């Protein structure tokens, strides 16, 4: 069971290792883009390429879904980035249970966006865990974990892809370990738990009074969605890539330019150089091109975006 690209390496690995995959359950096709063209989840295309049976139930809570799983009669359910919470009956349906691959070192960062929040919070380390699912939100007992360092300038997409590949090997070993009877789950320590809530647009609003490293981490974590955005001359700009620079004495949000760069002063007095920016209704450009085109005046600022 999966939908997002995070699930593709695991499906490929289990298929390559000869596991008997009775079917791939993924979310229904959805309209996308300006033309609202119907498009299937990324995992659907991979399952099609592997000639695996594909099922896209609209709901997991009705009799039709129960009938589907009764017909498939799985011994084990592997869940990776499916995108919906499984109902209790399905969590306990298969003899080996439902196994989930999660993109954090549980019990840290339970929830929908563990990769994003690990970067946003400046973590130096993260990883992947396999666990037996229960009725809670990522609260089931853990089977296996694998750690990795987060590089200082690593983007969320780069880390996401790395963890997906790591997770494929971890889940393959997990499945085989359960089949062999050599692997046993361990309860999580709930006192060490933290949450990684679903991302909202407001999470990307830049507060220039924050320290430069905190804003930089959010730029790394929240692009492309929800994007890190700021107000400039009444419009909205999306800041896509940054790097930490030297200190400056101006007020937070003040724009500082040179012949080759544009930066903004942050709350700790450190400049955040803007390497890539997308002005409202325009294509992405370099920070230097933005400064030249906008003809930044001394004392101009980026302002915090506030919802009305």
C-alpha positions as CSV (number, residue, x, y, z in Angstrom):
1,X,0.0,0.0,0.0
2,X,1.5,3.3,-1.1
3,X,1.0,6.4,-3.2
4,X,4.0,8.8,-3.2
5,X,7.4,8.4,-4.7
6,X,8.8,7.5,-1.3
7,X,7.1,4.1,-1.8
8,X,8.6,3.2,-5.2
9,X,12.0,1.9,-4.0
10,X,10.4,-0.4,-1.5
11,X,8.0,-1.9,-4.1
12,X,10.9,-2.4,-6.5
13,X,13.1,-4.0,-3.8
14,X,10.4,-6.5,-2.7
15,X,9.6,-7.3,-6.3
16,X,13.3,-7.9,-7.2
17,X,13.7,-10.1,-4.1
18,X,10.9,-12.4,-5.3
19,X,8.3,-11.6,-2.6
20,X,4.9,-12.6,-3.8
21,X,3.1,-9.3,-4.1
22,X,-0.6,-10.0,-4.5
23,X,-1.6,-6.5,-5.3
24,X,-0.7,-2.8,-5.0
25,X,-3.2,-0.6,-3.2
26,X,-2.9,3.1,-4.0
27,X,-5.1,6.2,-3.9
28,X,-7.5,7.1,-6.6
29,X,-6.5,9.2,-9.6
30,X,-6.9,13.0,-9.0
31,X,-7.2,16.0,-11.2
32,X,-3.9,18.0,-11.4
33,X,-2.6,21.1,-13.1
34,X,-4.4,24.0,-14.7
35,X,-6.3,21.6,-17.0
36,X,-7.3,19.4,-14.1
37,X,-6.1,16.3,-16.0
38,X,-6.6,13.0,-14.1
39,X,-3.3,11.6,-12.9
40,X,-2.6,8.5,-10.9
41,X,-0.2,8.4,-7.9
42,X,3.5,7.8,-8.7
43,X,3.4,4.3,-7.3
44,X,0.6,3.3,-9.7
45,X,2.9,3.8,-12.7
46,X,5.6,1.7,-11.1
47,X,3.2,-1.1,-10.3
48,X,2.0,-0.9,-14.0
49,X,5.5,-1.2,-15.2
50,X,6.0,-4.3,-13.0
51,X,2.8,-5.8,-14.3
52,X,1.3,-6.0,-10.7
53,X,-2.4,-5.9,-10.0
54,X,-3.4,-2.3,-9.1
55,X,-6.4,-1.4,-6.8
56,X,-7.5,2.1,-6.0
57,X,-10.4,2.0,-3.5
58,X,-12.1,5.3,-2.8
59,X,-12.4,4.4,0.9
60,X,-11.0,1.9,3.2
61,X,-14.0,2.1,5.5
62,X,-16.7,0.4,3.5
63,X,-17.7,-3.1,2.7
64,X,-16.2,-2.9,-0.8
65,X,-12.7,-2.4,0.8
66,X,-13.2,-5.3,3.1
67,X,-14.3,-7.5,0.3
68,X,-11.1,-6.5,-1.7
69,X,-8.8,-7.5,1.1
70,X,-10.7,-10.7,1.8
71,X,-10.2,-11.6,-1.8
72,X,-6.5,-10.7,-1.8
73,X,-6.0,-12.6,1.5
74,X,-2.6,-11.1,2.3
75,X,-0.3,-12.7,4.8
76,X,1.4,-9.3,5.3
77,X,0.5,-5.7,4.4
78,X,3.4,-3.3,3.7
79,X,2.5,0.3,3.9
80,X,4.8,3.1,2.6
81,X,3.5,6.7,2.1
82,X,0.0,5.6,1.4
83,X,-1.5,9.0,2.5
84,X,-4.5,7.8,4.5
85,X,-4.9,6.4,8.0
86,X,-5.8,2.7,8.0
87,X,-8.9,1.7,9.9
88,X,-8.4,-0.6,12.9
89,X,-9.9,-3.7,11.1
90,X,-7.2,-3.4,8.4
91,X,-4.3,-2.9,10.7
92,X,-5.0,-6.3,12.2
93,X,-6.3,-8.0,9.1
94,X,-3.2,-10.0,7.9
95,X,-1.5,-12.7,10.1
96,X,1.8,-10.9,10.1
97,X,0.1,-7.5,10.5
98,X,0.5,-4.2,8.7
99,X,4.1,-3.0,8.5
100,X,4.9,0.7,7.9
101,X,8.1,2.4,6.7
102,X,8.5,5.8,8.5
103,X,10.9,8.5,7.6
104,X,12.3,9.3,11.0
105,X,13.9,7.7,14.1
106,X,10.8,6.8,16.0
107,X,9.4,7.9,18.4
108,X,10.8,11.2,17.1
109,X,8.7,12.9,14.4
110,X,5.6,10.9,14.4
111,X,3.2,12.2,11.8
112,X,2.7,13.3,8.2
113,X,5.9,15.2,7.4
114,X,8.9,13.8,9.4
115,X,11.5,14.5,6.7
116,X,10.5,18.2,6.4
117,X,10.4,18.9,10.2
118,X,13.7,17.2,10.9
119,X,15.4,19.6,8.5
120,X,13.3,22.6,9.6
121,X,14.3,22.0,13.2
122,X,17.9,21.7,12.4
123,X,18.4,18.0,13.3
124,X,21.9,16.6,12.5
125,X,20.6,13.0,12.2
126,X,17.5,11.2,11.1
127,X,16.7,7.8,9.6
128,X,14.1,5.3,8.7
129,X,12.2,2.8,10.8
130,X,10.0,-0.2,10.1
131,X,7.2,-0.8,12.6
132,X,4.1,-2.9,13.2
133,X,1.1,-0.6,12.9
134,X,-1.5,-0.1,15.6
135,X,-4.5,2.2,15.9
136,X,-2.3,5.2,16.9
137,X,-0.4,7.7,14.8
138,X,2.9,6.0,14.2
139,X,2.8,4.6,17.7
140,X,3.3,0.9,16.9
141,X,6.2,-1.2,18.1
142,X,9.4,-0.7,16.1
143,X,11.0,-3.6,14.2
144,X,14.2,-2.1,12.6
145,X,15.9,1.3,12.3
146,X,18.7,2.8,10.3
147,X,20.4,6.2,10.9
148,X,21.9,8.7,8.6
149,X,23.4,12.2,9.0
150,X,21.6,15.3,7.6
151,X,24.1,17.4,5.6
152,X,24.1,21.1,6.5
153,X,22.8,22.3,3.1
154,X,20.8,19.2,2.1
155,X,17.4,19.9,0.7
156,X,14.3,18.1,1.7
157,X,14.0,16.4,-1.7
158,X,17.5,15.1,-1.6
159,X,17.0,13.7,1.9
160,X,13.6,12.3,1.0
161,X,15.1,10.4,-1.9
162,X,18.0,9.1,0.2
163,X,15.6,7.9,3.0
164,X,13.4,6.2,0.4
165,X,16.3,4.2,-0.9
166,X,17.5,3.4,2.6
167,X,14.0,2.4,3.6
168,X,13.7,-0.1,0.7
169,X,16.5,-2.1,2.0
170,X,15.3,-1.8,5.6
171,X,11.8,-3.0,4.7
172,X,13.1,-5.9,2.6
173,X,15.2,-7.1,5.6
174,X,12.2,-6.5,7.9
175,X,9.9,-8.6,5.8
176,X,12.4,-11.4,5.5
177,X,13.1,-11.3,9.3
178,X,9.4,-11.7,10.1
179,X,9.0,-14.5,7.7
180,X,12.1,-16.3,9.2
181,X,10.9,-15.6,12.8
182,X,14.2,-13.8,13.6
183,X,12.8,-10.3,14.1
184,X,10.7,-9.1,17.1
185,X,9.1,-5.7,17.6
186,X,10.0,-3.4,20.5
187,X,7.6,-0.9,22.0
188,X,8.3,2.8,21.5
189,X,9.2,5.1,24.4
190,X,6.2,7.5,24.3
191,X,8.0,9.9,26.7
192,X,10.5,10.6,23.9
193,X,7.9,11.2,21.2
194,X,7.7,14.4,19.0
195,X,5.3,15.3,16.3
196,X,5.7,16.2,12.6
197,X,2.3,17.7,11.7
198,X,1.0,18.0,8.2
199,X,2.4,21.1,6.4
200,X,0.3,24.2,6.1
201,X,0.9,27.3,4.0
202,X,1.6,29.4,7.1
203,X,4.5,27.2,8.0
204,X,6.4,28.8,5.1
205,X,5.9,32.4,6.1
206,X,9.3,33.8,6.8
207,X,9.8,35.6,10.1
208,X,12.9,37.7,9.7
209,X,13.3,38.1,13.4
210,X,14.3,34.4,13.7
211,X,18.0,33.5,13.6
212,X,19.5,33.1,10.2
213,X,20.2,29.3,10.6
214,X,16.5,28.7,11.5
215,X,15.3,30.5,8.4
216,X,17.9,28.7,6.3
217,X,16.7,25.4,7.6
218,X,13.1,26.2,6.7
219,X,14.1,27.2,3.2
220,X,15.7,23.8,2.9
221,X,12.7,22.0,4.4
222,X,9.7,23.7,2.9
223,X,10.5,23.9,-0.8
224,X,8.6,23.2,-3.0
225,X,5.7,22.9,-0.6
226,X,4.5,25.1,1.2
227,X,7.4,27.2,0.0
228,X,9.2,29.9,2.1
229,X,7.6,33.2,1.2
230,X,8.0,36.8,2.2
231,X,6.5,40.1,1.2
232,X,8.3,42.7,-1.0
233,X,6.8,46.0,-2.2
234,X,3.3,44.7,-1.6
235,X,3.9,41.5,-3.6
236,X,4.9,38.0,-2.5
237,X,8.3,36.4,-3.2
238,X,9.2,32.7,-2.8
239,X,12.8,32.2,-1.5
240,X,14.1,28.9,-2.9
241,X,17.7,28.6,-1.9
242,X,19.9,30.4,0.7
243,X,23.2,30.3,2.4
244,X,24.6,31.8,5.6
245,X,26.8,34.8,5.3
246,X,28.5,37.4,7.5
247,X,27.0,39.6,10.2
248,X,25.3,43.0,9.7
249,X,24.0,45.7,12.0
250,X,20.8,46.6,10.2
251,X,17.2,45.7,11.3
252,X,15.8,42.2,10.6
253,X,14.4,41.9,7.0
254,X,16.7,44.7,5.6
255,X,17.9,43.9,2.1
256,X,21.7,44.2,1.6
257,X,23.1,44.1,-1.9
258,X,26.5,43.9,-3.6
259,X,27.6,43.5,-7.2
260,X,27.3,39.8,-7.0
261,X,24.7,38.9,-4.2
262,X,21.6,40.0,-2.3
263,X,21.1,39.1,1.3
264,X,18.6,39.8,4.1
265,X,19.4,40.6,7.7
266,X,18.0,38.1,10.2
267,X,17.1,38.4,13.9
268,X,20.6,37.4,15.1
269,X,22.3,39.9,12.9
270,X,23.5,37.3,10.5
271,X,23.0,37.9,6.7
272,X,21.2,35.2,4.8
273,X,22.3,35.3,1.2
274,X,19.5,34.6,-1.3
275,X,20.8,32.4,-4.1
276,X,17.5,31.7,-5.8
277,X,14.1,33.6,-5.6
278,X,10.8,33.6,-7.4
279,X,9.1,37.0,-7.5
280,X,5.3,36.9,-7.7
281,X,4.0,35.8,-11.1
282,X,7.5,35.4,-12.5
283,X,10.1,32.7,-13.2
284,X,12.8,31.7,-10.7
285,X,15.9,33.9,-10.9
286,X,19.1,34.3,-9.0
287,X,19.2,36.6,-6.0
288,X,21.7,38.9,-7.9
289,X,19.4,39.2,-10.9
290,X,16.5,40.0,-8.6
291,X,18.5,42.8,-7.0
292,X,19.5,44.3,-10.3
293,X,16.1,44.0,-11.8
294,X,14.3,45.5,-8.7
295,X,16.9,48.2,-8.2
296,X,16.9,47.8,-4.5
297,X,17.0,51.0,-2.6
298,X,19.0,51.5,0.7
299,X,16.9,50.5,3.7
300,X,14.3,48.5,1.8
301,X,13.1,45.4,3.6
302,X,11.4,42.0,3.1
303,X,8.3,42.0,5.3
304,X,6.6,39.1,7.1
305,X,3.5,37.7,5.4
306,X,0.4,37.8,7.5
307,X,-3.0,36.2,6.7
308,X,-5.9,38.5,6.9
